[in-house]
Amino acid sequence: MSKKEILISIKNLRKDYVNEDVVTKVLHDITFNISAGEFVAIMGPSGSGKSTLMHILSFLDRLTSGQYLFKGVDTIKFDDNKLAELRNFDIGFIFQQFNLLPRTSVFENVKLPLTYTKKIKSSEKDSYVTKAINSVGLEHRIHNLSNQLSGGEKQRVAIARAIVNQPDIVFADEPTGNLDSKSGEQVMQILSQFNKEGKTVILVTHERYTAEYAERIINIRDGNIISDERVTQRHITGLKK
């Protein structure tokens, strides 16, 4: 897929939640495109709907109405098996809470997504894991248990796990939210490098400084897009290990 090709196309997307006949409207007529190779931040305060939007984009939730095209195909046509396939092979996830297996080594945590993949030969899986761990600067921690790591190191393991399948797109939901400023900077530098290699990164954050690592910021408030702007002064530096 070329850099200028549209990867995600959203038109008039709405999301409502219904609980005992009470309808909560979360997203209202959201429309935008994201091209392959872009680094986009979705920014907004708590309760703005930004995480709900990311969950829809990453196939963890479904829209109520509107249209979502992924690689030119209407996602309404995707059954549960297709959605699971996309989550396993096309998409990587990075969450605020790390979600690592606590008494398991860094190597085994990162290898977990490769357990069910058929696109990578069994004989090559270990090399994929090692490459992913090296890319986040944790080769010296490869045999440590995840509960022996700092918060910043745990998030870097989570990033390695997200990219080990070499997905087309990585979604990061508040990836620096539980980190100190130095660790947060390291995480954002890793995501920037991943983007430099031609991959698409979609970041959700409430922090302007974090959002400015992206090349584009979509601001959401009360379920509406209030701005969609290019970032003129991005934070891009070399990885500090």
C-alpha positions in Angstrom: 0.0 0.0 0.0 1.5 3.4 -1.0 1.8 6.2 1.5 -0.9 8.3 -0.2 -3.4 5.5 -0.5 -6.4 5.9 1.9 -6.2 3.3 4.6 -9.2 4.4 6.7 -12.2 6.3 5.5 -14.9 7.4 7.9 -18.1 9.1 6.8 -21.0 10.3 9.1 -20.0 7.8 11.8 -22.3 7.7 14.8 -22.0 5.7 18.0 -24.8 5.3 20.5 -24.9 3.0 23.6 -28.3 1.7 24.8 -28.9 0.6 28.4 -32.4 -0.2 29.5 -33.9 2.0 26.8 -31.6 4.9 27.8 -29.7 6.0 24.7 -26.3 7.7 25.2 -25.0 9.4 22.1 -21.2 9.2 22.1 -20.0 10.1 18.6 -21.9 12.4 16.1 -21.4 12.4 12.3 -17.6 11.8 12.4 -16.0 12.1 9.0 -12.3 11.9 8.0 -9.7 9.9 6.1 -6.3 8.5 7.2 -3.8 7.6 4.6 -1.3 4.7 4.8 1.9 5.8 6.5 0.3 8.7 8.5 0.9 9.4 12.2 -2.3 10.8 13.5 -3.2 11.8 17.1 -6.8 11.8 18.2 -6.9 14.3 21.1 -9.6 15.3 23.5 -10.5 15.6 27.2 -11.8 12.7 29.3 -15.3 11.7 28.1 -14.9 13.3 24.6 -15.4 10.0 22.8 -11.8 9.6 21.5 -11.3 6.1 23.0 -14.6 5.0 21.7 -13.6 6.2 18.2 -10.3 4.3 18.5 -12.1 1.1 19.5 -14.3 1.3 16.4 -11.3 2.1 14.1 -9.5 -0.9 15.6 -12.4 -3.3 15.3 -12.9 -3.7 19.1 -16.4 -2.1 18.7 -18.9 -1.4 15.9 -20.4 1.8 14.7 -24.1 2.5 15.1 -24.5 4.2 11.8 -22.5 5.7 9.0 -19.7 4.1 7.0 -16.2 2.8 7.7 -14.1 1.7 4.8 -10.8 -0.1 5.7 -8.5 -0.5 2.7 -11.4 0.4 0.5 -13.8 -2.3 1.9 -16.9 -1.5 3.8 -16.4 -3.0 7.3 -20.1 -3.8 7.6 -19.2 -6.8 5.4 -16.7 -8.1 8.0 -18.0 -11.0 10.1 -16.5 -11.9 13.5 -13.9 -14.2 12.0 -12.7 -11.5 9.6 -12.5 -9.0 12.4 -10.4 -11.4 14.5 -8.1 -11.9 11.5 -7.6 -8.2 11.1 -6.9 -7.8 14.8 -4.4 -10.6 14.7 -2.5 -9.8 11.5 -3.1 -6.2 10.3 -3.3 -4.3 13.6 -1.1 -3.8 16.7 -2.5 -2.5 20.0 -0.8 -0.5 22.7 -2.8 0.2 25.9 -2.2 2.4 28.9 -2.3 -0.6 31.3 0.4 -2.7 29.5 -1.6 -6.0 29.8 1.6 -8.1 30.1 1.7 -11.6 31.6 3.4 -10.8 35.0 5.5 -14.0 35.7 6.5 -14.5 32.1 9.7 -13.3 30.3 9.9 -10.4 28.0 10.6 -12.8 25.2 7.5 -14.9 25.8 5.3 -11.8 26.2 6.4 -10.4 22.9 6.0 -13.8 21.2 2.4 -14.3 22.3 0.8 -12.7 19.2 2.7 -15.2 17.0 1.1 -18.2 18.7 -1.7 -18.4 16.2 -0.3 -16.7 13.1 0.2 -18.7 10.0 1.8 -15.9 8.0 5.2 -16.4 9.8 7.0 -19.8 9.7 7.6 -21.4 13.0 11.3 -21.5 12.4 11.3 -17.7 11.9 9.2 -16.6 14.9 12.0 -16.3 17.4 13.9 -14.0 15.0 10.8 -11.8 14.7 10.6 -11.6 18.5 14.2 -10.7 18.9 14.0 -8.0 16.2 11.0 -6.4 17.9 12.6 -6.4 21.3 15.8 -4.9 19.8 13.8 -2.2 18.1 12.5 -0.9 21.5 16.0 -1.0 23.1 15.3 -3.9 25.5 17.7 -6.6 24.3 19.4 -6.5 27.7 16.0 -7.4 29.4 15.0 -10.1 27.0 15.1 -12.9 29.7 13.7 -10.8 32.6 10.2 -11.4 33.8 7.8 -8.6 33.1 7.2 -7.9 36.8 10.9 -7.1 37.2 10.6 -4.2 34.8 10.0 -0.5 35.3 6.8 1.1 34.0 8.6 2.5 31.0 10.2 -0.8 30.2 6.8 -2.6 30.5 5.3 -0.2 27.9 8.2 -0.8 25.6 7.6 -4.5 25.9 3.9 -3.8 25.0 5.1 -1.9 21.9 7.4 -4.8 20.9 4.4 -7.1 21.3 2.2 -4.8 19.2 4.7 -4.7 16.3 6.1 -8.2 16.3 3.6 -9.3 13.6 4.8 -6.3 11.5 1.2 -5.0 11.2 0.2 -2.2 8.8 -1.2 -0.1 11.6 -0.6 0.4 15.3 -3.2 1.9 17.7 -1.9 3.4 20.9 -4.5 4.4 23.6 -2.9 6.8 26.1 0.4 4.9 25.9 2.2 7.5 28.1 -0.6 7.9 30.6 1.1 5.8 33.4 4.7 6.9 32.7 7.1 9.6 33.9 8.1 12.2 31.4 11.4 10.5 30.4 9.8 7.1 29.9 6.9 8.7 28.0 9.4 10.4 25.7 11.1 7.1 25.0 7.8 5.5 24.1 6.9 8.3 21.7 10.3 8.2 20.0 9.8 4.5 19.4 6.4 5.2 17.8 7.9 7.9 15.7 10.6 5.6 14.4 7.9 2.9 13.6 6.1 5.6 11.6 9.4 6.6 9.8 9.6 3.0 8.6 6.3 3.6 6.7 3.8 2.2 9.2 0.6 4.0 10.2 0.3 5.1 13.8 -3.0 6.3 15.4 -2.5 7.7 18.9 -5.2 8.6 21.4 -4.2 11.1 24.1 -5.4 14.0 26.1 -1.9 15.6 26.2 -0.9 18.2 23.7 2.8 17.6 24.0 2.3 13.9 23.3 0.0 14.6 20.4 2.7 16.8 18.8 4.8 13.7 18.0 2.2 13.1 15.3 2.0 14.9 12.0 -1.7 15.5 12.3 -4.1 16.1 15.3 -7.8 15.4 15.2 -9.4 17.2 18.2 -12.7 15.7 19.6 -15.0 17.3 22.1 -18.4 16.0 23.2 -18.4 13.4 20.4 -17.7 16.0 17.6 -14.6 16.8 15.6 -13.7 20.5 16.4 -10.5 20.6 14.4 -8.3 18.6 12.1 -4.9 20.2 11.8 -1.4 19.5 10.6 1.4 19.7 13.2 4.0 22.3 12.1 6.5 21.7 14.9 6.8 18.0 15.7 8.8 16.4 18.5 11.2 14.0 16.6 14.5 12.9 18.2 16.7 9.8 18.3 15.8 7.0 20.7 17.3 7.4 24.2 17.8 4.0 25.8 
